[in-house]
Amino acid sequence: MFRQPLRNAKERFRLFLSERARRARALRDRLRRQPDRIDPSSRFVSGFCYGYGKREARGLELLKEWLSPEQFAQYDAKSYFEVTGCHSGKRYRISHSTTMNIHELDGAGYPCVGWCFAPKGYLVAGDVMLAQKIALETDERGALTVANKFFVPTGRRHTHLHY
């Protein structure tokens, strides 16, 4: 009784998906032929460009110029570095990311609280991390005033989360 309508619906759905896949391939091929040009009406984010890899590399180069030798070695080995807050003397770990990447460390070096703040705009990770480093080292209170606080698992049962 329901087999024929179900077959019809299944066939219509298959045709719909194949048509969408064909359109997606055509759009992808068209964009590949124009790697340095993109129609502004098809942008999802303002400021988007295909040179993102170059921007990311420039941001990381600038960050590395500002890191101390110890911070550079830490970042090179583990993709994070630690800074000391100018007011409280607390240690913070800044991981390679643009959001939710700052962890306040306890006396044993384990993350106890997470902080999230970043400059306005669409910036690459290196630029965001540099701004966070400078903010914590020069105006820790001001940075934490605007930051969002988030939960970080703690305790011995979460030692596998220790970076």
MDTraj code that builds the backbone (N, CA, C; nanometers):
import mdtraj as md
import numpy as np

residues = "MET PHE ARG GLN PRO LEU ARG ASN ALA LYS GLU ARG PHE ARG LEU PHE LEU SER GLU ARG ALA ARG ARG ALA ARG ALA LEU ARG ASP ARG LEU ARG ARG GLN PRO ASP ARG ILE ASP PRO SER SER ARG PHE VAL SER GLY PHE CYS TYR GLY TYR GLY LYS ARG GLU ALA ARG GLY LEU GLU LEU LEU LYS GLU TRP LEU SER PRO GLU GLN PHE ALA GLN TYR ASP ALA LYS SER TYR PHE GLU VAL THR GLY CYS HIS SER GLY LYS ARG TYR ARG ILE SER HIS SER THR THR MET ASN ILE HIS GLU LEU ASP GLY ALA GLY TYR PRO CYS VAL GLY TRP CYS PHE ALA PRO LYS GLY TYR LEU VAL ALA GLY ASP VAL MET LEU ALA GLN LYS ILE ALA LEU GLU THR ASP GLU ARG GLY ALA LEU THR VAL ALA ASN LYS PHE PHE VAL PRO THR GLY ARG ARG HIS THR HIS LEU HIS TYR".split()
xyz = np.array([
    [0.0806, -0.1189, 0.0000],
    [0.0000, 0.0000, 0.0000],
    [0.0862, 0.1271, 0.0000],
    [0.1912, 0.1283, 0.0813],
    [0.2775, 0.2464, 0.0890],
    [0.4061, 0.2309, 0.0081],
    [0.4238, 0.1169, -0.0563],
    [0.5497, 0.0926, -0.1265],
    [0.5698, 0.1866, -0.2449],
    [0.4677, 0.2042, -0.3267],
    [0.4830, 0.2883, -0.4452],
    [0.5082, 0.4353, -0.4092],
    [0.4302, 0.4955, -0.3170],
    [0.4620, 0.6344, -0.2786],
    [0.6012, 0.6474, -0.2162],
    [0.6418, 0.5450, -0.1416],
    [0.7743, 0.5477, -0.0815],
    [0.8822, 0.5403, -0.1895],
    [0.8642, 0.4560, -0.2894],
    [0.9596, 0.4484, -0.4011],
    [0.9658, 0.5815, -0.4759],
    [0.8491, 0.6423, -0.4992],
    [0.8459, 0.7715, -0.5695],
    [0.9210, 0.8792, -0.4900],
    [0.8963, 0.8841, -0.3596],
    [0.9630, 0.9830, -0.2748],
    [1.1134, 0.9578, -0.2725],
    [1.1520, 0.8317, -0.2649],
    [1.2933, 0.7963, -0.2625],
    [1.3612, 0.8379, -0.3935],
    [1.2946, 0.8147, -0.5063],
    [1.3496, 0.8524, -0.6364],
    [1.3594, 1.0038, -0.6509],
    [1.2567, 1.0762, -0.6062],
    [1.2609, 1.2223, -0.6119],
    [1.3745, 1.2774, -0.5251],
    [1.3935, 1.2187, -0.4091],
    [1.5008, 1.2615, -0.3197],
    [1.6381, 1.2342, -0.3823],
    [1.6544, 1.1187, -0.4463],
    [1.7792, 1.0839, -0.5131],
    [1.8091, 1.1839, -0.6256],
    [1.7079, 1.2186, -0.7034],
    [1.7253, 1.3158, -0.8113],
    [1.7615, 1.4545, -0.7570],
    [1.6946, 1.4923, -0.6480],
    [1.7233, 1.6208, -0.5836],
    [1.8692, 1.6271, -0.5387],
    [1.9160, 1.5214, -0.4717],
    [2.0546, 1.5196, -0.4236],
    [2.1550, 1.5197, -0.5383],
    [2.1272, 1.4456, -0.6437],
    [2.2217, 1.4424, -0.7558],
    [2.2279, 1.5786, -0.8257],
    [2.1142, 1.6482, -0.8357],
    [2.1136, 1.7817, -0.8957],
    [2.1926, 1.8801, -0.8092],
    [2.1767, 1.8739, -0.6787],
    [2.2511, 1.9628, -0.5884],
    [2.4007, 1.9333, -0.5957],
    [2.4370, 1.8074, -0.6035],
    [2.5785, 1.7712, -0.6145],
    [2.6366, 1.8244, -0.7452],
    [2.5611, 1.8157, -0.8541],
    [2.6067, 1.8669, -0.9826],
    [2.6293, 2.0178, -0.9738],
    [2.5367, 2.0892, -0.9108],
    [2.5514, 2.2342, -0.8963],
    [2.6715, 2.2703, -0.8094],
    [2.6935, 2.1941, -0.7032],
    [2.8067, 2.2204, -0.6147],
    [2.9391, 2.1990, -0.6889],
    [2.9488, 2.0931, -0.7696],
    [3.0700, 2.0693, -0.8472],
    [3.0937, 2.1817, -0.9476],
    [2.9866, 2.2283, -1.0124],
    [3.0000, 2.3370, -1.1100],
    [3.0486, 2.4648, -1.0420],
    [2.9946, 2.4967, -0.9259],
    [3.0374, 2.6156, -0.8527],
    [3.1832, 2.6028, -0.8090],
    [3.2208, 2.4868, -0.7572],
    [3.3586, 2.4635, -0.7154],
    [3.4541, 2.4809, -0.8326],
    [3.4199, 2.4227, -0.9488],
    [3.5060, 2.4338, -1.0664],
    [3.5174, 2.5783, -1.1138],
    [3.4071, 2.6520, -1.1088],
    [3.4095, 2.7919, -1.1508],
    [3.4987, 2.8743, -1.0578],
    [3.4910, 2.8499, -0.9271],
    [3.5749, 2.9233, -0.8323],
    [3.7219, 2.8854, -0.8456],
    [3.7500, 2.7608, -0.8790],
    [3.8889, 2.7192, -0.8976],
    [3.9524, 2.7879, -1.0177],
    [3.8746, 2.8187, -1.1182],
    [3.9285, 2.8874, -1.2359],
    [3.9600, 3.0326, -1.2061],
    [3.9037, 3.0891, -1.0983],
    [3.9282, 3.2277, -1.0602],
    [3.9768, 3.2334, -0.9154],
    [4.0984, 3.1854, -0.8874],
    [4.1434, 3.1761, -0.7486],
    [4.1596, 3.3095, -0.6783],
    [4.1859, 3.4178, -0.7539],
    [4.2084, 3.5465, -0.6886],
    [4.0886, 3.6393, -0.6957],
    [3.9802, 3.5924, -0.7522],
    [3.8607, 3.6771, -0.7648],
    [3.7416, 3.6021, -0.7099],
    [3.6606, 3.6722, -0.6375],
    [3.5385, 3.6114, -0.5843],
    [3.4284, 3.7157, -0.5946],
    [3.3137, 3.6708, -0.6316],
    [3.1989, 3.7590, -0.6442],
    [3.1589, 3.8078, -0.5054],
    [3.1562, 3.9394, -0.4816],
    [3.1225, 3.9889, -0.3470],
    [2.9869, 3.9412, -0.2980],
    [2.8944, 3.9141, -0.3875],
    [2.7623, 3.8695, -0.3428],
    [2.7649, 3.7284, -0.2873],
    [2.8706, 3.6497, -0.3174],
    [2.8757, 3.5123, -0.2682],
    [2.9629, 3.4980, -0.1442],
    [3.0103, 3.6093, -0.0877],
    [3.0915, 3.6023, 0.0334],
    [3.0040, 3.5695, 0.1531],
    [3.0581, 3.4876, 0.2409],
    [2.9885, 3.4567, 0.3653],
    [3.0352, 3.5485, 0.4769],
    [3.1591, 3.5929, 0.4706],
    [3.2175, 3.6770, 0.5746],
    [3.2836, 3.7966, 0.5065],
    [3.2540, 3.9156, 0.5555],
    [3.3196, 4.0320, 0.4979],
    [3.4686, 4.0251, 0.5269],
    [3.5478, 4.0661, 0.4320],
    [3.6916, 4.0604, 0.4504],
    [3.7521, 3.9280, 0.4093],
    [3.6712, 3.8321, 0.3625],
    [3.7208, 3.7021, 0.3218],
    [3.8044, 3.7160, 0.1954],
    [3.9162, 3.6458, 0.1903],
    [3.9938, 3.6441, 0.0672],
    [4.0674, 3.5118, 0.0558],
    [4.1073, 3.4798, -0.0658],
    [4.1750, 3.3528, -0.0891],
    [4.3182, 3.3533, -0.0393],
    [4.3727, 3.4692, -0.0050],
    [4.5098, 3.4773, 0.0436],
    [4.5214, 3.4505, 0.1921],
    [4.4286, 3.3758, 0.2484],
    [4.4274, 3.3529, 0.3923],
    [4.5556, 3.2855, 0.4396],
    [4.6110, 3.1943, 0.3604],
    [4.7349, 3.1277, 0.3991],
    [4.8489, 3.2265, 0.4161],
    [4.8546, 3.3254, 0.3294],
    [4.9581, 3.4289, 0.3394],
    [4.9357, 3.5142, 0.4635],
    [4.8100, 3.5480, 0.4895],
    [4.7783, 3.6293, 0.6078],
    [4.8140, 3.5525, 0.7346],
    [4.7810, 3.4235, 0.7380],
    [4.8120, 3.3405, 0.8550],
    [4.9635, 3.3356, 0.8775],
    [5.0392, 3.3185, 0.7712],
    [5.1849, 3.3116, 0.7835],
    [5.2422, 3.4442, 0.8340],
    [5.1916, 3.5568, 0.7825],
    [5.2395, 3.6882, 0.8286],
    [5.2046, 3.7088, 0.9760],
    [5.0842, 3.6672, 1.0165],
    [5.0442, 3.6803, 1.1563],
    [5.1325, 3.5992, 1.2493],
    [5.1667, 3.4774, 1.2081],
    [5.2532, 3.3933, 1.2913],
    [5.3957, 3.4475, 1.2969],
    [5.4436, 3.5037, 1.1875],
    [5.5773, 3.5638, 1.1880],
    [5.5831, 3.6811, 1.2853],
    [5.4798, 3.7650, 1.2836],
    [5.4754, 3.8782, 1.3759],
    [5.4688, 3.8294, 1.5205],
    [5.3859, 3.7298, 1.5459],
    [5.3764, 3.6745, 1.6811],
    [5.5125, 3.6239, 1.7275],
    [5.5802, 3.5493, 1.6431],
    [5.7091, 3.4910, 1.6818],
    [5.8139, 3.5981, 1.7101],
    [5.8057, 3.7132, 1.6424],
    [5.8984, 3.8230, 1.6696],
    [5.8773, 3.8793, 1.8100],
    [5.7553, 3.8723, 1.8609],
    [5.7225, 3.9287, 1.9922],
    [5.7418, 3.8289, 2.1066],
    [5.7583, 3.7024, 2.0772],
    [5.7736, 3.6024, 2.1828],
    [5.9155, 3.6036, 2.2375],
    [5.9281, 3.5804, 2.3685],
    [6.0605, 3.5647, 2.4280],
    [6.1180, 3.4308, 2.3787],
    [6.2470, 3.4084, 2.3954],
    [6.3042, 3.2793, 2.3518],
    [6.2361, 3.1588, 2.4181],
    [6.2003, 3.1716, 2.5468],
    [6.1325, 3.0615, 2.6164],
    [5.9926, 3.0394, 2.5585],
    [5.9204, 3.1483, 2.5360],
    [5.7861, 3.1380, 2.4788],
    [5.7921, 3.0812, 2.3373],
    [5.8917, 3.1235, 2.2602],
    [5.9060, 3.0730, 2.1243],
    [5.9314, 2.9231, 2.1251],
    [6.0201, 2.8779, 2.2139],
    [6.0492, 2.7343, 2.2229],
    [5.9246, 2.6563, 2.2630],
    [5.8491, 2.7101, 2.3583],
    [5.7244, 2.6466, 2.4012],
    [5.6250, 2.6386, 2.2857],
    [5.6073, 2.7484, 2.2157],
    [5.5119, 2.7525, 2.1058],
    [5.5548, 2.6600, 1.9923],
    [5.6822, 2.6590, 1.9629],
    [5.7339, 2.5748, 1.8552],
    [5.7129, 2.4266, 1.8865],
    [5.7285, 2.3886, 2.0134],
    [5.7156, 2.2475, 2.0522],
    [5.5716, 2.2048, 2.0758],
    [5.4882, 2.2945, 2.1325],
    [5.3563, 2.2511, 2.1795],
    [5.2389, 2.3326, 2.1275],
    [5.2616, 2.4307, 2.0421],
    [5.1561, 2.5173, 1.9862],
    [5.0840, 2.5989, 2.0928],
    [5.1518, 2.6264, 2.2007],
    [5.1021, 2.7210, 2.3007],
    [5.2223, 2.7852, 2.3681],
    [5.1976, 2.8962, 2.4372],
    [5.3013, 2.9595, 2.5166],
    [5.2351, 3.0174, 2.6403],
    [5.3166, 3.0424, 2.7430],
    [5.2648, 3.0936, 2.8691],
    [5.3103, 3.2377, 2.8899],
    [5.2189, 3.3160, 2.9484],
    [5.2500, 3.4548, 2.9834],
    [5.2152, 3.4753, 3.1303],
    [5.2723, 3.5787, 3.1885],
    [5.2439, 3.6136, 3.3277],
    [5.1657, 3.7439, 3.3301],
    [5.0541, 3.7427, 3.4024],
    [4.9717, 3.8626, 3.4144],
    [5.0459, 3.9724, 3.4882],
    [5.0295, 4.0960, 3.4419],
    [5.1058, 4.2071, 3.4995],
    [5.0578, 4.2472, 3.6390],
    [4.9307, 4.2261, 3.6705],
    [4.8784, 4.2692, 3.7998],
    [4.8825, 4.1592, 3.9050],
    [4.8374, 4.0395, 3.8705],
    [4.8244, 3.9329, 3.9696],
    [4.9451, 3.8408, 3.9731],
    [5.0236, 3.8380, 3.8667],
    [5.1351, 3.7443, 3.8602],
    [5.0916, 3.6039, 3.8237],
    [4.9625, 3.5856, 3.7912],
    [4.9126, 3.4533, 3.7518],
    [4.9680, 3.4166, 3.6158],
    [4.9790, 3.2861, 3.5929],
    [5.0257, 3.2372, 3.4635],
    [4.9061, 3.2003, 3.3768],
    [4.9160, 3.2316, 3.2485],
    [4.8120, 3.2012, 3.1502],
    [4.8762, 3.1274, 3.0335],
    [4.8059, 3.0288, 2.9827],
    [4.8513, 2.9550, 2.8646],
    [4.7667, 2.9985, 2.7465],
    [4.8315, 3.0469, 2.6415],
    [4.7626, 3.0885, 2.5194],
    [4.7908, 2.9842, 2.4124],
    [4.6865, 2.9147, 2.3702],
    [4.6989, 2.8099, 2.2684],
    [4.6728, 2.8679, 2.1304],
    [4.7183, 2.7962, 2.0288],
    [4.7005, 2.8408, 1.8904],
    [4.5537, 2.8313, 1.8516],
    [4.4850, 2.9441, 1.8536],
    [4.3446, 2.9530, 1.8140],
    [4.3044, 3.0994, 1.8223],
    [4.1797, 3.1273, 1.7872],
    [4.1308, 3.2644, 1.7967],
    [4.0245, 3.2808, 1.9043],
    [3.9700, 3.1708, 1.9554],
    [3.8667, 3.1788, 2.0586],
    [3.8877, 3.0693, 2.1620],
    [3.8448, 3.0970, 2.2832],
    [3.8504, 3.0011, 2.3939],
    [3.9882, 2.9357, 2.4035],
    [4.0920, 3.0147, 2.3929],
    [4.2273, 2.9599, 2.3869],
    [4.3178, 3.0060, 2.5012],
    [4.2605, 3.0701, 2.6026],
    [4.3417, 3.1161, 2.7152],
    [4.3003, 3.0390, 2.8390],
    [4.3977, 2.9744, 2.9024],
    [4.3716, 2.9015, 3.0260],
    [4.4577, 2.9572, 3.1377],
    [4.3920, 2.9909, 3.2482],
    [4.4641, 3.0323, 3.3672],
    [4.5167, 2.9056, 3.4329],
    [4.6433, 2.9074, 3.4752],
    [4.7056, 2.7879, 3.5314],
    [4.7131, 2.7965, 3.6835],
    [4.6949, 2.6815, 3.7488],
    [4.7089, 2.6777, 3.8942],
    [4.8570, 2.6619, 3.9286],
    [4.8871, 2.6463, 4.0569],
    [5.0261, 2.6368, 4.1017],
    [5.1007, 2.5177, 4.0438],
    [5.0274, 2.4093, 4.0115],
    [5.0910, 2.2902, 3.9561],
    [5.1030, 2.2958, 3.8038],
    [5.0516, 2.4025, 3.7432],
    [5.0604, 2.4162, 3.5981],
    [4.9429, 2.3570, 3.5230],
    [4.8356, 2.3230, 3.5944],
    [4.7159, 2.2690, 3.5303],
    [4.6153, 2.3807, 3.5025],
    [4.5433, 2.3733, 3.3922],
    [4.4403, 2.4741, 3.3647],
    [4.3302, 2.4678, 3.4699],
    [4.2901, 2.5840, 3.5222],
    [4.1837, 2.5862, 3.6224],
    [4.0646, 2.6704, 3.5770],
    [4.0882, 2.7722, 3.4953],
    [3.9821, 2.8589, 3.4454],
    [4.0152, 2.8953, 3.3007],
    [3.9133, 2.9038, 3.2183],
    [3.9338, 2.9462, 3.0808],
    [3.8851, 3.0883, 3.0605],
    [3.9540, 3.1631, 2.9754],
    [3.9168, 3.3000, 2.9433],
    [3.9111, 3.3160, 2.7920],
    [3.8163, 3.3948, 2.7469],
    [3.8013, 3.4168, 2.6037],
    [3.7824, 3.5662, 2.5780],
    [3.8777, 3.6265, 2.5091],
    [3.8646, 3.7644, 2.4615],
    [3.9525, 3.7784, 2.3382],
    [3.9124, 3.8664, 2.2498],
    [3.9866, 3.8867, 2.1251],
    [3.9571, 4.0257, 2.0719],
    [4.0471, 4.0789, 1.9909],
    [4.0199, 4.2081, 1.9284],
    [3.9068, 4.1960, 1.8265],
    [3.8451, 4.3084, 1.7943],
    [3.7376, 4.3076, 1.6952],
    [3.7938, 4.2839, 1.5566],
    [3.7131, 4.2242, 1.4718],
    [3.7528, 4.2041, 1.3329],
    [3.7854, 4.0592, 1.3043],
    [3.8060, 4.0309, 1.1775],
    [3.8385, 3.8964, 1.1332],
    [3.9899, 3.8870, 1.1197],
    [4.0541, 3.8430, 1.2275],
    [4.1998, 3.8359, 1.2313],
    [4.2449, 3.6907, 1.2347],
    [4.3637, 3.6670, 1.1857],
    [4.4202, 3.5331, 1.1880],
    [4.4680, 3.5013, 1.3299],
    [4.4931, 3.3744, 1.3552],
    [4.5270, 3.3285, 1.4898],
    [4.6509, 3.3989, 1.5458],
    [4.7542, 3.4170, 1.4645],
    [4.8762, 3.4822, 1.5140],
    [4.8506, 3.6225, 1.5650],
    [4.7679, 3.6984, 1.4934],
    [4.7370, 3.8350, 1.5356],
    [4.6544, 3.8359, 1.6640],
    [4.5577, 3.7448, 1.6748],
    [4.4743, 3.7371, 1.7950],
    [4.5590, 3.6986, 1.9157],
    [4.6445, 3.5978, 1.8988],
    [4.7282, 3.5527, 2.0098],
    [4.8250, 3.6623, 2.0545],
    [4.8778, 3.7397, 1.9615],
    [4.9669, 3.8498, 1.9972],
    [4.8914, 3.9560, 2.0766],
    [4.7711, 3.9887, 2.0337],
    [4.6903, 4.0868, 2.1070],
    [4.6592, 4.0361, 2.2479],
    [4.6293, 3.9068, 2.2614],
    [4.6010, 3.8497, 2.3934],
    [4.7250, 3.8548, 2.4817],
    [4.8395, 3.8221, 2.4266],
    [4.9659, 3.8261, 2.5019],
    [4.9920, 3.9677, 2.5540],
    [4.9832, 4.0657, 2.4654],
    [5.0099, 4.2041, 2.5039],
    [4.9093, 4.2509, 2.6079],
    [4.7830, 4.2146, 2.5906],
    [4.6796, 4.2566, 2.6856],
    [4.7058, 4.2006, 2.8253],
    [4.7397, 4.0727, 2.8336],
    [4.7622, 4.0121, 2.9652],
    [4.8905, 4.0640, 3.0303],
    [4.9903, 4.0944, 2.9506],
    [5.1171, 4.1415, 3.0072],
    [5.1179, 4.2900, 3.0398],
    [5.0238, 4.3672, 2.9825],
    [5.0251, 4.5119, 3.0070],
    [4.9000, 4.5634, 3.0779],
    [4.7858, 4.4962, 3.0634],
    [4.6617, 4.5398, 3.1277],
    [4.5746, 4.4180, 3.1586],
    [4.6242, 4.3350, 3.2471],
    [4.5559, 4.2096, 3.2809],
    [4.4136, 4.2349, 3.3308],
    [4.3965, 4.3293, 3.4221],
    [4.2628, 4.3561, 3.4770],
    [4.1648, 4.3999, 3.3683],
    [4.2079, 4.4898, 3.2821],
    [4.1224, 4.5367, 3.1734],
    [4.0840, 4.4238, 3.0786],
    [4.1797, 4.3370, 3.0482],
    [4.1523, 4.2247, 2.9577],
    [4.0516, 4.1286, 3.0195],
    [4.0701, 4.0961, 3.1479],
    [3.9800, 4.0011, 3.2125],
    [3.8426, 4.0620, 3.2404],
    [3.8347, 4.1941, 3.2458],
    [3.7060, 4.2602, 3.2650],
    [3.6147, 4.2367, 3.1456],
    [3.6704, 4.2369, 3.0246],
    [3.5886, 4.2170, 2.9046],
    [3.5829, 4.0709, 2.8618],
    [3.6620, 3.9844, 2.9237],
    [3.6706, 3.8439, 2.8827],
    [3.5504, 3.7638, 2.9303],
    [3.5199, 3.6589, 2.8559],
    [3.4208, 3.5602, 2.8980],
    [3.4946, 3.4469, 2.9675],
    [3.4406, 3.4047, 3.0799],
    [3.5009, 3.2986, 3.1586],
    [3.4326, 3.1672, 3.1220],
    [3.5101, 3.0583, 3.1128],
    [3.4487, 2.9290, 3.0835],
    [3.5127, 2.8192, 3.1670],
    [3.4414, 2.7095, 3.1795],
    [3.4815, 2.5960, 3.2614],
    [3.5930, 2.5171, 3.1947],
    [3.6902, 2.4775, 3.2746],
    [3.7972, 2.3899, 3.2276],
    [3.8007, 2.2708, 3.3223],
    [3.7914, 2.1481, 3.2723],
    [3.7973, 2.0306, 3.3607],
    [3.9277, 2.0299, 3.4396],
    [3.9181, 1.9982, 3.5679],
    [4.0369, 1.9927, 3.6531],
    [4.0396, 1.8611, 3.7269],
    [4.1473, 1.8366, 3.7951],
    [4.1593, 1.7160, 3.8763],
    [4.2439, 1.6106, 3.8096],
    [4.2813, 1.5113, 3.8864],
    [4.3695, 1.4053, 3.8375],
    [4.3047, 1.3189, 3.7308],
    [4.1721, 1.3024, 3.7370],
    [4.1068, 1.2171, 3.6372],
    [4.1074, 1.2820, 3.4998],
    [4.1427, 1.4103, 3.4913],
    [4.1479, 1.4809, 3.3634],
    [4.2922, 1.5126, 3.3226],
    [4.3888, 1.4374, 3.3741],
    [4.5274, 1.4703, 3.3423],
    [4.5578, 1.4536, 3.1952],
    [4.4786, 1.3733, 3.1241],
    [4.5023, 1.3574, 2.9808],
    [4.4700, 1.4870, 2.9047],
    [4.3974, 1.5806, 2.9695],
    [4.3659, 1.7082, 2.9062],
    [4.4795, 1.8080, 2.9241],
    [4.5762, 1.7736, 3.0126],
    [4.6888, 1.8646, 3.0328],
    [4.7720, 1.8654, 2.9058],
    [4.8007, 1.9806, 2.8545],
    [4.8638, 1.9971, 2.7232],
    [4.9985, 1.9339, 2.7212],
])
top = md.Topology()
chain = top.add_chain()
for i, resn in enumerate(residues, 1):
    res = top.add_residue(resn, chain, resSeq=i)
    for name in ("N", "CA", "C"):
        top.add_atom(name, md.element.get_by_symbol(name[0]), res)
traj = md.Trajectory(xyz[None], top)
